[in-house]
Amino acid sequence: MLSPACPSRTVLRHVVDRWTPLVVTVLADGPSRFGELRARVGGVTPKVLTQTLRSMERDGLVTRTQLPGVPPRVDYELTDLGRSLQAPIDALRTWIHTHSAQILAHRESYDAVGS
C-alpha cells in the first residue's frame, strides 16, 4: 500500500474521500433517493454527490435503480460490499468522537505558537 504503484492506493483514495463515508452512513439505513441523500449528507453540492455516487457505483459499493414514474425515480442502495464498509466507518467515527477534543486542543496550541 505504501508503494505509489500499489492499486490499493486508488481504492483507499475513493473509500476515504470527503463524502463516501457520509454516503455509506446514510445508505446504511436503507435505499435513498438523490434529494433525500443530499439533504441527509448535508453540505454537498449536487455535482459532487453525483460524482461520488458514480464512483461508488463503479467500485461496486452502491447500486442505482431507476424506477418508472413521472418524474422518474432513482434509488441508491449499498451493495454487500458497500455495507461491509459500515463497520470500519463506525470504528473511525468512534475514534474521532473519543479524540476530537484532544486534537482540537493540539490545533489551538500549535496555532497559538504561530507555527
Backbone hydrogen bonds in HBPLUS format (Angstrom, degrees):
<---DONOR---> <-ACCEPTOR-->    atom                        ^
c    i                          cat <-CA-CA->   ^        H-A-AA   ^      H-
h    n   atom  resd res      DA  || num        DHA   H-A  angle D-A-AA Bond
n    s   type  num  typ     dist DA aas  dist angle  dist       angle   num
A0006-CYS N   A0003-SER O   3.00 MM   3  5.31 164.4  2.03 114.8 119.9     1
A0009-ARG N   A0006-CYS O   3.08 MM   3  5.86 160.9  2.12 120.7 125.9     2
A0010-THR N   A0007-PRO O   3.11 MM   3  5.64 129.8  2.37 111.5 121.8     3
A0012-LEU N   A0008-SER O   2.79 MM   4  5.95 164.2  1.81 150.1 154.9     4
A0013-ARG N   A0009-ARG O   2.90 MM   4  6.06 159.2  1.94 146.8 152.3     5
A0014-HIS N   A0010-THR O   3.16 MM   4  6.45 150.5  2.25 146.4 153.2     6
A0015-VAL N   A0011-VAL O   2.91 MM   4  6.12 164.2  1.93 158.4 163.2     7
A0016-VAL N   A0012-LEU O   2.99 MM   4  6.01 160.8  2.02 156.6 159.5     8
A0022-LEU N   A0019-TRP O   3.04 MM   3  5.32 120.1  2.42 106.7 121.7     9
A0023-VAL N   A0019-TRP O   2.96 MM   4  6.21 159.0  2.01 160.1 167.0    10
A0024-VAL N   A0020-THR O   2.89 MM   4  6.08 166.0  1.91 161.4 164.9    11
A0025-THR N   A0021-PRO O   3.03 MM   4  6.16 155.9  2.09 139.3 145.8    12
A0026-VAL N   A0022-LEU O   3.03 MM   4  6.31 158.5  2.07 148.6 153.6    13
A0027-LEU N   A0023-VAL O   2.87 MM   4  6.05 172.4  1.88 158.3 160.7    14
A0028-ALA N   A0024-VAL O   2.89 MM   4  5.93 124.2  2.21 141.5 154.8    15
A0029-ASP N   A0026-VAL O   3.17 MM   3  5.92 161.6  2.20 117.3 122.2    16
A0030-GLY N   A0027-LEU O   2.97 MM   3  5.15 158.6  2.01 106.6 113.7    17
A0032-SER N   A0076-TYR O   2.93 MM  44  5.37 151.9  2.01 145.4 154.5    18
A0076-TYR N   A0032-SER O   2.82 MM  44  5.37 159.9  1.86 146.0 152.1    19
A0037-LEU N   A0033-ARG O   2.87 MM   4  6.02 164.6  1.89 158.9 164.0    20
A0038-ARG N   A0034-PHE O   2.84 MM   4  6.07 162.1  1.87 156.1 160.9    21
A0039-ALA N   A0035-GLY O   2.99 MM   4  6.16 158.4  2.04 144.9 150.7    22
A0040-ARG N   A0036-GLU O   2.95 MM   4  6.19 159.1  1.99 152.3 157.8    23
A0041-VAL N   A0037-LEU O   2.91 MM   4  6.05 157.9  1.96 153.1 159.1    24
A0042-GLY N   A0038-ARG O   3.00 MM   4  5.99 166.1  2.02 146.5 151.0    25
A0049-LEU N   A0045-THR O   2.94 MM   4  6.13 163.8  1.96 158.4 163.4    26
A0050-THR N   A0046-PRO O   2.90 MM   4  6.02 158.3  1.95 147.4 153.5    27
A0051-GLN N   A0047-LYS O   2.99 MM   4  6.27 159.1  2.04 147.1 152.7    28
A0052-THR N   A0048-VAL O   2.86 MM   4  6.06 158.1  1.91 148.2 154.5    29
A0053-LEU N   A0049-LEU O   2.86 MM   4  6.05 167.2  1.87 154.6 157.6    30
A0054-ARG N   A0050-THR O   2.93 MM   4  6.10 158.9  1.98 149.9 155.9    31
A0055-SER N   A0051-GLN O   2.97 MM   4  6.12 159.2  2.01 147.1 152.9    32
A0056-MET N   A0052-THR O   2.87 MM   4  6.10 158.2  1.91 150.4 157.0    33
A0057-GLU N   A0053-LEU O   2.81 MM   4  5.98 151.3  1.90 145.4 153.6    34
A0058-ARG N   A0054-ARG O   2.86 MM   4  6.03 159.5  1.90 147.8 153.6    35
A0059-ASP N   A0055-SER O   2.95 MM   4  6.17 145.6  2.07 142.7 152.0    36
A0061-LEU N   A0056-MET O   2.76 MM   5  5.06 156.0  1.82 164.2 157.8    37
A0060-GLY N   A0057-GLU O   3.05 MM   3  5.06 155.6  2.11 101.8 109.4    38
A0079-THR N   A0061-LEU O   2.95 MM  18  5.39 163.9  1.98 129.0 130.1    39
A0063-THR N   A0077-GLU O   2.75 MM  14  5.34 153.5  1.82 153.2 162.5    40
A0077-GLU N   A0063-THR O   3.05 MM  14  5.34 151.0  2.13 146.0 153.0    41
A0065-THR N   A0075-ASP O   2.86 MM  10  5.19 168.7  1.87 156.0 159.9    42
A0075-ASP N   A0065-THR O   2.85 MM  10  5.19 162.5  1.88 149.2 151.8    43
A0067-LEU N   A0073-ARG O   2.60 MM   6  5.07 172.6  1.60 164.0 166.5    44
A0073-ARG N   A0067-LEU O   3.26 MM   6  5.07 162.5  2.29 142.9 144.7    45
A0083-ARG N   A0079-THR O   2.82 MM   4  6.12 158.2  1.87 153.3 159.2    46
A0084-SER N   A0080-ASP O   3.00 MM   4  6.23 138.3  2.18 140.7 151.6    47
A0084-SER N   A0081-LEU O   3.17 MM   3  5.14 126.9  2.47  92.6 106.4    48
A0085-LEU N   A0082-GLY O   3.04 MM   3  5.46 156.7  2.10 109.2 116.6    49
A0086-GLN N   A0083-ARG O   3.06 MM   3  5.47 155.5  2.12 111.5 118.6    50
A0089-ILE N   A0085-LEU O   3.05 MM   4  6.22 160.1  2.09 156.2 162.6    51
A0090-ASP N   A0086-GLN O   2.79 MM   4  5.99 157.1  1.84 153.7 160.4    52
A0091-ALA N   A0087-ALA O   2.94 MM   4  6.18 155.8  2.00 150.6 157.1    53
A0092-LEU N   A0088-PRO O   2.98 MM   4  6.22 155.9  2.03 145.2 151.4    54
A0093-ARG N   A0089-ILE O   2.86 MM   4  6.11 157.6  1.91 150.1 156.6    55
A0094-THR N   A0090-ASP O   2.92 MM   4  6.16 154.9  1.98 148.2 154.6    56
A0095-TRP N   A0091-ALA O   2.98 MM   4  6.24 157.5  2.03 146.5 152.6    57
A0096-ILE N   A0092-LEU O   2.88 MM   4  6.14 161.7  1.91 152.8 157.6    58
A0097-HIS N   A0093-ARG O   2.91 MM   4  6.12 161.9  1.94 148.7 153.6    59
A0098-THR N   A0094-THR O   2.92 MM   4  6.10 158.0  1.97 149.4 155.4    60
A0099-HIS N   A0095-TRP O   2.94 MM   4  6.09 152.6  2.02 150.6 157.7    61
A0100-SER N   A0096-ILE O   2.77 MM   4  5.32 127.4  2.05 152.6 158.3    62
A0103-ILE N   A0099-HIS O   2.98 MM   4  6.23 161.2  2.02 158.9 164.7    63
A0104-LEU N   A0100-SER O   2.88 MM   4  6.05 165.6  1.90 154.2 158.0    64
A0105-ALA N   A0101-ALA O   2.96 MM   4  6.13 151.2  2.05 143.7 151.6    65
A0106-HIS N   A0102-GLN O   3.02 MM   4  6.30 154.4  2.08 146.2 152.8    66
A0107-ARG N   A0103-ILE O   2.95 MM   4  6.27 152.5  2.02 149.3 157.1    67
A0108-GLU N   A0104-LEU O   3.02 MM   4  6.28 162.1  2.05 148.4 152.5    68
A0109-SER N   A0105-ALA O   3.00 MM   4  6.22 161.4  2.04 148.9 154.0    69
A0110-TYR N   A0106-HIS O   2.87 MM   4  6.01 163.5  1.90 150.4 155.1    70
A0111-ASP N   A0107-ARG O   2.80 MM   4  5.97 168.5  1.81 157.1 160.3    71
A0112-ALA N   A0108-GLU O   2.90 MM   4  5.98 145.0  2.02 143.6 153.1    72
A0113-VAL N   A0109-SER O   3.30 MM   4  6.54 141.4  2.46 142.4 150.5    73
A0113-VAL N   A0110-TYR O   3.25 MM   3  5.45 133.1  2.49  99.8 111.2    74
A0114-GLY N   A0111-ASP O   3.10 MM   3  5.09 136.8  2.30  94.4 106.8    75
